[in-house]
Amino acid sequence: MNDTVGIVIVSHSKDIAKGTADMVRQMVGSEIKVAFCGGNPDGGLGTSVALIVDAINDAWSPKGVAILVDLGGAETNSEMAVEMLDPERRDLVVVCNAPIVEGAVMAATEAAGGSSLAEVRAVAEELSAD
Amino acid sequence: MSLQPETFKSLVKVAAEQVIASAPELTTLDQAIGDGDHGTNMKRGFEAVLGKLDAISAQPFDEALKTIGKTLVMTVGGASGPLYGSFFLAAGEALSHDKHLPDDLAEVFASGVDAVSKRGRSHAGEKTMLDVLVPVLETLKTDAGQPDIVERIRTTAAEAAARTAPMQATKGRASFLGARSVGHVDPGARSSCVLLQAVCASLEGRA
């Protein structure tokens, strides 16, 4: 099996989420599992736990899923979404403390090489290190 | 005093209606120090709660609180969804484990406050909803059984929300503003106050 870690991009703006996913696919390749979501339950700026849960399941990989977020509510809602997953999936999903665009590209690049979830997360979070 | 199902139903209804009515005020507060969506987010969440009012009030209290929590989590669309949602989910969970209303109200409320603190990785003093929830919890602990407990909670909530104005935010969106967050009441503290005061008004039969 050549499973790779899945990448989920969660922005307040669907346009930013989609644009980030487009960049990941162009720069890293279309074999990587990328899902994205953005917008509140009414479609305005914000995030939706239900959409995040769907995105995680879309990008699902037995090796796990790394989530990249933009601002506060996206992080809180992503953490909530992780807790609402089936129990056997919860421990295989991480929310990365990283800038959304650079973090997604770096995480996807690392994932494409077959790295573990911990390695993918570490590469993304290095961007936030001082 | 025991909590009757019809009392609970009107309590949830009044609380939801008051939050919805306060949406413009919450949005104005949030435009000052946040991203301006707290009012519309809370309105969307509590409209969803109102839409399920009959189903919610037909459930046992623990399940009803969990349904309210899950509804807020799924519909609010901002950080306040998981924060308020976690409060109700944890309070419901406490009721599922040998806690009873009204005797264990302080403990049930404490479970909710603890969940908010964990979810937001925050504590009182950081200009958040916890700056209302924590003082109210203290009042519940110290003044339980007093004949005017409802009045005391109302006063505590109002004073606590007002005290967030001079605070500098260190958590949440308002923390980006640093010193400029001083001088504005925190929107989350205000929405917590609105909710608690609506519950008080409902319990006193004034709404």
Interface residues (C-beta under 8 A of the other chain):
Chain A: N40 P41 D42 G44 L45 G46 T47 S48 V49 A50 L71 G72 G73 E75 T76 N77 E79 M80 M84
Chain B: D35 D37 T40 N41 R44 V73 M74 T75 V76 G77 G78 A79 S80 G81 P82 L83 G85 S86 R119 G120 G172 R173
